[in-house]
Amino acid sequence: MALSSSSFLSTPSLSNSKSTISFASSVSPAPIPSLRRVVFRPASSHRRAMTVRSKIREIFMPALSSTMTEGKIVSWLKTEGEKLAKGQSVVVVESDKADMDVETFYDGYLAAIVVGEGETAPVGAAIGLLAETEAEIEEAKSKAASKSSSAPPVVPSPPPATSSPAPAISQPAPVAAVSDGPRKTVATPYAKKLAKQHKVDIGSIAGTGPFGRITASDVEAAAGIAPSVSQPPPPPPPAAAAAAPTATVKAAATSSPPLLPDSSVVPFTAMQSAVSKNMIESLSVPTFRVGYPVNTDALDALYEKVKPKGVTMTALLAKAAGMALAQHPVVNASCKDGKSFSYNSNINIAVAVAINGGLITPVLQDADKLDLYLLSQKWKELVGKARSKQLQPHEYNSGTFTLSNLGMFGVDRFDAILPPGQGAIMAVGASKPTVVADKDGFFSVKNKMLVNVTADHRIVYGADLAAFLQTFAKIVENPDSLTL
């Protein structure tokens, strides 16, 4: 069971010296709620997500990362009717990056579980009810039953027959209203982007998605534009009736082919969905690639010397990349709005790690400043957390440059896809013996590895990347500075 967590509380606004109540109440009507702000409590290590109305409170699905739009219930740590104390963990939620505990912010009883283990719910949706006293448990259960009967079932959408536009950068979803009370606007990231493009008031749109979520098709309908899916062609005129079957066959050939017999469809996990969104988002960035051969004889010798002391090859490469980035800050820059770019104040090397069911990039922060031994220790800790899904958000979302190494698999070269929000990513291949000729024409065998860097051409130009790679090669080929 995961132990990672962080703190989150939705605080109700105040009206007439009383707490403004949000969502369904079991006692009496209340003023229109207004969630004023989100309060983070650094002293706490767990994430909370609750709003208050009367004595029955709703436990909401929290946003555990900036890209999370829905979460999966891994396990309920408490059972219905069990008494809870403030600060106790109630449920474990799987986000797109890690598993985190959700704690109660109040004393009371877990009156009803709305979303069961293994089920998913959008961010902001009620996943359980908390009663203040035992006398209110039955009332809370009846409320939960009414919610379950009124809420539309969540049914996985079939794969689309045509390609859809790439979604925009995922932002934390607003709290979803799943009970009676003021309506909250919940929309997919792409729907928000469409609404902004077509100047449509997204708050005036009635969503048709699960839990009333506004989808791209809802925005298109409100804007009066044709939906993005292809429409069937008009019936052919009589003269062309004979050609119609052929045209139909050609049209069918362009759609997704049917599944082969005995094939199975496996839905994405939360992590795979996040990776998919990021990769699609990367398609909107103009990138280019530059490769550079690096002699690794000296680096290999240093590695054999420091390996018994716990130093990893990943730490050596990350340290070399960090030192090179310090001399070429534009390669460590990032463009996030398409109108400007930022020189990052820290050099944080994200390193791709394959884990069960997905891919994640733990971040070695200040890689240029840490010594090699501390960097190796940090890396081992991060890998352990990544594989047990215990990484905290700042440990995977603060990267300014990414390193991907497939050399341990014997891959000699490959290209990497640029992560959103970064200026460059380095793909490192295996070091292999290579016959080379010196300036006098004499041949010798040297160990060489090919390094390919994919960069955002809006901020990094070819000469910038070439200069960076030359500096990186000099550091690797003369690695004494790595141990300083």
N, C-alpha and C positions, 0 to 999 in steps of 0.2 A: 504494500500500500504506500502511496506516495505521501511525502511529508511536506512538500513545498507549499508555500502559501504566501499571501500578501494581504494588506488591509484595504477594505472598501466599505464605505457606508453612505447610503443616500440619506441626506438629512432633510426632513420636511421643513418648509418655511413656516414662519410664525404669523398669526393673524389674531388680533384682539387678545394678545397675551396668552394665546393657547396654540398648541401645535396644530398646524393644518394637517388634516388627515388625508391619506392618499389610498386609492383603490377601495375595495369592498369593505363594508362595515357590518358588524352583526348587531349594532345597537341603534344608531340613529344617523340621519343624513349629516353631512359635514361640509364645510366650505370647500370650494374648488381647490384641489391640491396644486402645489407648485414646487417642484424640486429645484431648490435654489442653487445648490452646489454639491460637489463631491468632496468629502473630507477624507484625507489620507492620514493615517495614524502611524508614523514610523516606528513607534515603540512596539507595535503589535506585529507579529509575524504571520498573521493569517488574514484572509480576505473575508469580509462580511458583506452581505447584500440583503438588506431588509428595509421596508418602509412601514410606517405605523398608521393604523387607524383603529380606533377603539381599543379593545383588548385582544383582538385577533389580528395577528400580523402575518404578512405574506413573505415567504423566503423566496427571493428572486434569483434567477440565473445571472451570476455576475459576469462582467467582462474581464477575463483574466489576462488578456493581451490586446494589443492595438489592432490585431487582425481578426479577433474572434467575433463571430456573428451568432454562433450557437454553441452549446456545450452538451456534453454527454454525461449522464450520471454514472459514475463508476461504481459507487456503493454508498448506501445510507449507513452511517455509523450509529444511528439511533433508530429505534423502532417507534411505531405509532403509539402514543400514550405515555411514552417515556419522559420522565422529568428532566429538564435541561437547566443548566446553570450558565450564566453569562460567561462567554469565552470558550465554551466547549465546542469541539468540532462536531458538526452534524452530518455533513455529506462530503464526499470526494467527487470533484467535477473534473472531467477531462477537457482541456482546451486544445487548441491547435498546436500547442508547444509542450505542455506539461500537465501533470495532475496536481490539483491543489485542494486543500481542505477549506471548507466554508464553515465559519463559526457563527454561533448565535450571539447577538448583541444584547439579548435580554434573557431574564429568567422566565421559565414557563414550561409548557408541555408541547412535544411534537404531536400536534393534533391530527394531521393528515399529510400523507405523502401524495403529491399531485403527479409527479413525474417519477416513474419507477426506475430501478437499476437497468442500465443498458439502453434507456431511452434518451432522446435528445430534445432540447427545447431552445428556442431563440433567446439571445441575451435580453434580460428584462422580464421574461415570462415567469410566472409563479411556479415554483417546483415543490413547495410545501407550505403548510400553515402552522403557525405557532400560537397556541392559546395561553393566556396568562394564568388561568385557573383550570382545575379539572372539570368544573361545571360547564366550561365553554367548549370542551372537546367535542361533544356531540354536535353542537351548533357549527363548529368549524368543519366537521366531517360532512355535514349536510351542504355547507358552502362548497367544499371540494367536489362533492358529487354533482352539484349544479354546474360547476365549472367544467367538469369532465363531460357532462351531457351537452353543454352548449358550445364547447370548443370544437372546431372541425378537426377530424383525425389527421395526423401528420402522415402523409403517404409519400414515399419516395417518388420523385418525378422521373418519368421515363427519359432515356437519353434523347436529346433533340436530333431531328433528322438533318438539320442544317446547322452550320456554324453560327455562333452568336458573337456579338462584339465583346472585346476584352473588358473585364470589369475594371473600375478605377481602384485606387489605393484603398485598401480596407481600413475603415475607421471604426472606433468603438461604437457599437450600435446603441441607440437610445433605449431607455427602459420601456419594455412593451407592456401595454395595458391588457391584462388578461381577465379583468373582472369589471364589474360595473363601476362607473366613475368617469372622470374626464379622459378623453381619448388621447392616447400617446401616438406619435407618428413613428412607425417602425417601417423601414424601407431597406431594400438591398443596396449595397454600395453603387451598383450600376444604375439602379433606379434614381438614386440621388444625383448621380452625374447627369443622367438624361434630363431630370427636372431642372437642373441648373442651366444646361445647354438650351433648353426650350423655354426657359423662364416660366415654368409652371409652379404654382404654389403647392408643394408636396403635402402640406397639411390639409389641403382641401380634397385630396384624393382618397377614395375608399379602396383599401387593399383587398386583393382577392387571393393572396398567398396564405400559407399556414399562419394561424393566429392573427389574421388580418394584415399580414406584412404586405407592403406595397412593392410590386414587382415592376420590371421594365415595361411589360405590356400594359400595366395600369397607367404608367406615365405617358406612354405613346397614345393610349386611347384618350387621355385627358388633353393631350396636346393636339389631337386631331391629325396625327400622322399615321402612315401605314405601319403595321407591325413589322418587326424585323424578320419574321419567318416568311418563307416564300409562300405565295398564294397559288392555288391551282390555276392553270391557264384557262381562258374562256373556251367554250366548245368550238371545234373547228367548223367552218362552213361546209355545206353538203359536198362541194367539189373536192374538199380535202378529207372527206370522211375515210377514204381508203387508207390515207397516210396516218390517221390518228393512232392506230395500234403501235406503229413504229415509233411515233413521237412519245407515246406513253412509256414504251420500253426504255427509250433513251433517258427520259426524265427519271425513271425509277433507278437507272444505273448510276445516276449522279448522287442519289441519296445514300444513307448509311446502309451497307449490306446487312442482310439478316444474320442472326447468330447461327453458327454451325450447330448441328445436332449434338446434344450432350454438353454444350458449352454452358458456362455459368457466369453470372454477372456479380461482381464483388463491389459493393459501394466503397467509396473513399472513406478512410478514417479522417478524423478531424485534422491530423497532421498532414495527410496526403492532400486534403482539400486546400490547406493553407499553402502547401508547396505548389499545387496546381495554379492557384490564384496568382502567386508571385511570379511564376514562370510566364503566364499569359500577360501579366502586367509588364514584364520585361520586354515583350515584343514591341512596345511603343517607344523604346529607347534606341536611338541610332548608335550602334556599336561598331567597333572594328577590332581586329586581332593582330597581334605582333608576336612572333616567335623568336627565341634566342637560345643558342646552345651554350651551356655552362659546364666548364671543367670541374669535376667534383673530386679529384684525387685528394686534394688537401682537406676538403670537408669530410670525406670518408675516413681519412686518417684521424682527424679530430674527433669524429663520432666514436670510433673504436676506443679512443682514449678516455672520453667522458661518459660513455655508455654505462660502465660499471657504477658511476656516481648518480645514476638515475636520469641522465639527460636523454631526451628523445630527439629523433630526427625532426619531428614536427616543431619542437621548440627551436632547434637550430635554424630551420627555414623561416619560421615566424620572426625570429630575432633578426635575421638577415634582411627580410622584407621590411621590418619596422625601421631598421637603420637606413635602408635605401629610401623609404618614404619620407624620412625626416629631411633628406636632402632634396626631395622632389615633392613638395606638399600638394601640388596640383593633382597628382595621382591619388592622393588621399582625400581629395575634395569630393563634394556631392552636389547634385542638382535634383531638387525635389519638386519644384514648381514649374519648371520649364522656362522660367524667366530670369533666374539668377542661380548662382552656385555659391557654396559655402566652403571656406577652408576650415576643416575640422581642427579643433584645438588639441585633440588627442589622437594618437595612432592606436586604434583598437583592431587587432587582427582577428577576424572571424574565420574559423577553420571548419570545413565541412566534415561532418561525422555521420556515417551510415549507422542507423539504429533500427531495431525491429519495427517494421511498419512505416518507415519514412526516413527523413533526412533532417538534420538540425545543425546549426552552426554556432557552437559555443564561442565566446569572445575572450581573447587574451587582451585585456585592457592595458594600455601603455606598454605595448610590446617592445618599443624602442628603448624604454627606460629600465625595465626589469632586468636583473642579471639572469644568465642562462639557467642557473640551477633553480631559482625561484620561479622562472617561467615554466620550467618542466614540471615543477610541483603543482603549479596552478593548473596546468594542462591536464594532469592526471586527475585532479579533483573535478574539473569540468566534465571530462569524459565520463567519470563515474556518475555524476549527477545527470548527465544527458541520457545515459542508458537506463537509469532508474526513473527518468522523467521527473526530476526534482530541480531542474534549472529554474532560477528566478528570472523574471523578464529582463533585467539589466544584464544578465549573463548570456543572453542570446539575441537581443535586439539593439545592441549598441555598437555593432561593427561598423568600421569605416572603410575596410578593405578586406577582401576574402581570399583565403588560400585553400585550394583543393588539390590534394595529393593522391594520385592513383599509382604512384611508382611502386608501392609495395605489392601491387597485383601484376607487375611486369608490363604495364601500359607505358609505351614510350612517348606517346603524344595524344593530346585530346584538347578540345575546346570547352570552356565552361560558360554557362549562361550568367550574365551580369545580374546580381541581386538588385531589387528595387532600392533606391536611395543610396547607392554606392557608386563610386566613380570607376572602380576597376576590380577585377578578380583574376587571380593567378592560378593557372593549371600547371601542375608539376608532374612530369613523367619520370620514368625509371632511369637510373644512371646505368649506362651500358658501355662496354668497351668499344672504342671507335678508333679506327686508323686515321691519323692526321699527319699532315706534312708541315714542318716548320719553315721559317723564312729561307733557310738554306737548302730546302728540298729534301731533307732527311725525314723518313717516316718513323712514326712511333705510335704506340697504342695508349690512348687516354680514356678515362672514364668521363662520359659526357651525359648530361641530362638536358632535355629540351623543355624550356619554360615558355608557355603561351599565356599571354595576358589579353583579356577582353576588357575594353574600356569604353566609357561613354564619350562619344565623339563631340558632344556639345561642350565639354569642358577639358577633355584631354586630347591632344593632337599627336600625330605620329612621332614628331621629334621629341615631345615630352616623354612618351612611352619608351622610345629607343634610349633616351638618356637614363631613364629610370632602370631599364634592364641592364645597361652597361654598368651602372653603379652596383646593382644587385649581383652581377657576375663577379665584379672585382672583390666584393665582400666575401662571396662564397669561395672564390679561388684563393683568397688570402684571409682565412677565417680567424686569425689571431684576435682580431677586434671583437669577435663574438663572445670571448671569454672575459673581457674586461669588465 
